[in-house]
């Protein structure tokens, strides 16, 4: 990935954190491992979610 920041248009089918991680992992070959649930913590308003 090697990007400090990036603006994306997320597809309408992405409706939550889980589907967002799946979509991000599908964008580039080999990237899925980077977005596995045990590797990423999702926060909203500084509150962690599982």
Secondary structure by P-SEA (a helix, b strand, c coil): ccccbbbbbcccccccaaaaaaaaaacccccccccccccbbbbccccccc
